[in-house]
Amino acid sequence: MTRRDGFEEQLLTDLRAHVVRRAGAPSAARPVARRVRVPRGWRLAGAFGLAVVLTAGGLAVQTMGVGDRPPPTASASEIFRLAADAAREQPELVARPEQYVFTEFLATTRERPDSGPYRTSRAQVWRSAGGLAHVQARYRPENEPDGWGALRVLRPNDAADPRRELDELPPPAYHGDLPTDPDELLRYLREHPVDLHLPEGADEKAVYGDERMPYATARSMLDGYVPPRALAALFELLAREPGAVVIPGDVVDAAGRRGVAIRMPGVIGGNNDFVFDRDTHVYLGTRDSVVRDGKESLFSATALLRVAIVDRPGQLP
């Protein structure tokens, strides 16, 4: 398959370009079943390693140092189960297919993966609940309350010509049909894997048949809206994924919230962390870093601020 989705990649690229422009700096595989699309530019390499071309993530820059820190008090699986308990307590949002899932987040991004200044922007994104329309978004530097850019439509790019936008619509952003039992959810995700848009010649059977594939699909669901009981099942499922570890010590996200970070397995050339509130264990966002010559540096980070259901792009809850 020659196409791959560029919604999240384009969103992050547009956000970074908007911030750089405002600052006055120079701007820098074939499906085998019904699949949802991989978020934020994730790709696969080899038999299954997630070769991340890094994404929007969730911790402040000062938390990225790898120094001596106290050991974590809970395992990754324990934190995921606490996150599942927190998810069950959240109010449920209901959406019709013609409505939109609205998300607002703070994003700390860097012009290049391992160099350049960090800048924080606010983004507002409208995704079609039923997958009936293209994603729309707008951005502003966090220190400019009146600096919102124009609302713009985001379309996927053609892999053969990244400058050309395609008319292909995104998958639904409202995941209301997910099972609420972890075992049933595991079966569902095996039957409905995330579409990884593998390169020509890739062994689809080996990749999509890998035991880690359902976990990659589960992570991708966090990009839209998952109702509370299904979200709890998703976190309980991620608690079973081998290889996840807790980053020692407290972290602070871009919104100043104290958190605990879980480093997810299988990433090549960098790290992808999930961040949860230190006290309530509510999901806060993600962070992504690159590793070069043994040195880790933050590339991008997001802090999820709010999620709502609205009737049209541009409408605020």
N, C-alpha and C positions, 0 to 999 in steps of 0.2 A: 504494500500500500504506500502510495507516494504522499498522501496527505497526512498532516497531523494538526491537532487543534492548537490555536494560538491565542485563545481568549485571554487566559490568565497571563501568559507571557507578554501579550500586547498590552494588557492593563498595566503590568509592572513597568514595561518599557515606556509607555506613555507617561506614567506617573514620574518616572525618573527624569525623562526629558522635560516635563513641565517644570519640575523643581529646578533643574539646571538652567532652563531658559529664564525663569523668574530671578534666579540669582545672578544672571548676566554672564554665566560661564559658557564655554563651548559645549554643545551637546555631543555629547558623545556619539505498513505492514498490513495486512488484510484482516478484517474481522471474521471470526468463526461463529459468533453468536451475537445477540443484542448486547452491546457494551456501552457503558458510560465512558466519558473521555477523561484522559489523565490530566490533572490540573497543573498549572504553573510550570509547564515546560519539562516535566519529568520524562525521561527516556530510559530505555533498557539497554544494557550492554552485556555481551556474553550470554550465558545461559539464563541469568536472571538478575544480575546486579543492577540496582537503580543508579544509573549514571546521571546524577542530578545536574542540570544546568540551572543554577540555584534560583530559589523562589522567594516570594514574600514570606517573612517569618516574624517572630514576636518578641525578642528581648532587646533591651537598650544596649548601646555600644559598650558601656563600661562593664558589662557583665561577661564579656567574651574572654577575658584573661584566663589562662589555665595555670593557676598557681596552687599553693597548698590550701585546701579547703577541708572542713570537717566532713566526715562521711555522711551520706544520706541516711535519714531515719526510716525510710520506707523503700521498698523495692518498686520497680516500674509497674509490675502487675498490681501491687497494692494501691498505687496511686491511680491507675486506670480504674480499679474497682471503686475507689472513692469518687472518682469523676463520674462513674455510672450512677452512684447514689445521688450525686448532685444533679445530674441530668434529669432524673425522675422527678425532682422537685420543681423543675422549670415549667412555666405556663406553656401550654401548647398553642402554636399558631396554625391557623387553617387557611389554606389558599385555594382559590379556583384556578384552573389552567390559564385563564387570561390575565391573571394578576402577576405581580412581580415580587420577588424576594429582594428586599432592600438591605444592604449591609453598609456600615460605615466603619472605617478603621484608620488607625495611624500607621504609617509605613516609614521606616528608616531605611534609606537606600544609599548605595554608593555608586559612583559613576562607573568604576571598574571593580572587578571582584576583590582585589587585594590592595587597592590604593585609592587615594582621593578622599575628599571630605565626606562625612556623613551628613545627610539632610533628612529632616522629618517632614512628611506631608500628610494631609488628611485626604482620604478618598471616599467617595460615595458611589456605590455600584448598584445597578438595577438589573437583575437577572430574571428572565421569564420563568414563572413558576412551572408552566407546562411545556417549556421548550418551544414556544410559538413565535418568538421574536429574538432579535439579536440583543446581546448585552449592551448596556449603555453605562457610562461612567463620567464623573468629573472629579477634579483634583484642585487642591490649593496648598501652598506652603503653610505649615502649622502656625507660623508667626505672622500670617497675613489673613485675618478673619474675612476680609473683603476680596481676597485674591482668587476666588473660584474661577477656573477655566470654564469654557463652554461644555455643555453636555454633548458627548460624542458617542457614536455607535462603534462598537468593537466587533470586527468580523475576523474569522480565522484566516491565516495566510496560507497561500499555496507553497508547499514545501519546495517545489521546483523553482518557484519565483517568489521569494518572501515579500517582494514589494507588491504583489497582486493579492487583493482580498477576495475571498470566496463568499458565496451566498449561503453556504451550509449553516443551518441553524444549530444552536447549542443544545445539549441535553436538558431535560427539565431540572430546575434548580430546587424544586420542592420534592423531597424524597418521602412522600407520604405512604408509599407502598412497601416500605421495608419491613421485614419481620421483626418482631419484638423479642423473640427468643434467640439467644446467641447461637445455638446449634442450627436453628432454622435459617438464621441470617448467614451463617457460614455456607450452608447449602445454596442459598440464593446467590451469594457473591461468587461462588464457583460457577454457577450457571449464567451469571451476568457480569463477567469480568470487565474491568476498566479497559478501554481501547487504547493500547499503547502505541499504535501506529508504527509497527516494527519496520525496519529497513528491508529492502529487497534481500532475499536469501536467508533471512532469520528463521530459526526453527520455531514456528508458531506453536506446534504441539508441545515442545519442551517448555516454552515460556509460559503458555497459558495453563499447562498442566502442573506447573511447579506448585508445591504446597504453600509457598509464600504469596502466591497470586491473590488469594482472597483478602489478605491483609493490606496489600497495596490498593485494592479496590475499596476497602473499608476506609482507608485514609482519604481517598479522593472524595468520599461523600461529605467530608467536613467542609468542602468548598461551597455547598449549598445549604439548605435548611433540612435538618433531620429532626422529626418530632421527638419529644422527650423519651418515651419508652423505647423507641428504635435507637435513639442516640445512646441510651444506657446499654442496650444490647451490643452496639458497635464498640463502645469502650470495654465492655466485658470480653468481647472477642479480641480486641487489641491487647488485652491483658494476657492472652495466651501466646502472643507472638514471641518467639524466642529471640534473644539478642538485644532487646530494648534495655537501656540502663538509665538510671537517674544521674543527672549532673549534680555533683556535690555543691552544697551551699545555696543561699538565696539568690534569686535573679530578680530583676526589675524590668518590666516591659516598657514599651514606648509611651504608655499612658501613666507610668509611675506606680503600677500595681506590683506588689510582691508576689513572686511566683516560684514554682518548682518546674524544672525542665526535664523532659524525658528525651533522650537521644535515640532516634529510631534506627534500626539496623538496615544494612544493605546498600548504603549510599557510597558511591565511588567518587573520590576526589573532593569530598567535602562532608558536611554534617547537616542533618535536618532534625530539629528539635521541636517537640510539642511542649507548650507551656500551659500550666494550670495554676489557678489561684492557690497561694500557699495555705490559706485557711479554709476556703469553701470548696476548693478543687474544681471550680467551674473552668471550662476551657477558655483560655485567653487568646491563643494565637500560635504562631510558629516563628522560628528563626532559622536562618540558613547561613552557613559559613563555608569557606573554601580552605583547603589544606594544601600548602605548597612548601616543599623543603622542610616538612615537619612542623610548620608554623600555621596555626589556625587564625583566620580573620573573618569577622562578620561581613557578609555581603549585603544581606537585606533582612528586614525584620518587620513584622506587623503585629499590632495589638487590636483585636476585634473589639469594637465599642458597642455596637448595637445591631440588632437584626429585627426586621419588621416585614409585614406584608402590606403592599400598597397597590393602587389600581393602575398606575402609569409611571413611566420613567420621568424623573424630575420631581415627583411627588415625595414629600418628606412625611414621616409618621408623626 
